[in-house]
């Protein structure tokens, strides 16, 4: 049986791999963090000030971009501080808070993408009923559900983990994600069962709904005129690109907690960095360049 530890501080084990180049990595990650904040905030600002962008689709896009900003703010400041520190340590409570915030925002992205899929389905397949269905109240309910439901699920997991006995103080990663479970002597039945419930509720069901909705949407648009097919491609392709890339990294992140400790540390670090970088960087470029109305306002701003 593993020995129970009285843990005050946790150590993040990624640092030894890049110790020689820590200032180079600090500079690169700092530039990327600024780029993420600036690009996402610019599109958010455009949606905020232009009334013709105060439509459900653009409001959901704004929510996704806000998620990217909050998501990055959860990870990057601590990471940048660690690059400049002699010891990369954190407390267990701070680690659980980062775990809670990270996964709440990550899971809310799936629900926001599901809301966007429904919005596109109504806009293209039921255009005459669109104004009646997608009211301000409907959009507000979707946004509240997208943020509140993941927060409630993750609160249960974080609170249950707070009471767990720890047999390790070394986090195998660069921030507190699923790796917190590897610190526990034994994973409780509540965490195991509720973890599966959260996985189904917050990722698998929204993904299935999105795939079903877009499949139906493309079938309808394929049978329609050229103009409707073009509209479907213009508005749905960016959402699908985001969904595919996000789903791939989410599957990796969920799986990594199950992988044994001999999994190559460098590979683990590279994959985790991609989770942190791709989505917050991709979102503003995909929506800023692919969505015609946003792109038009962006060109005016830059010129």
Secondary structure as UniProt FT lines:
FT   STRAND          10..12
FT   TURN            13..14
FT   HELIX           15..17
FT   HELIX           19..21
FT   HELIX           22..49
FT   HELIX           51..53
FT   HELIX           56..83
FT   STRAND          89..90
FT   HELIX           92..125
FT   HELIX           127..129
FT   HELIX           130..133
FT   HELIX           136..162
FT   STRAND          170..171
FT   HELIX           178..183
FT   HELIX           189..199
FT   HELIX           200..204
FT   HELIX           205..223
FT   HELIX           226..256
FT   TURN            257..258
FT   TURN            261..262
FT   HELIX           265..290
FT   HELIX           292..302
//
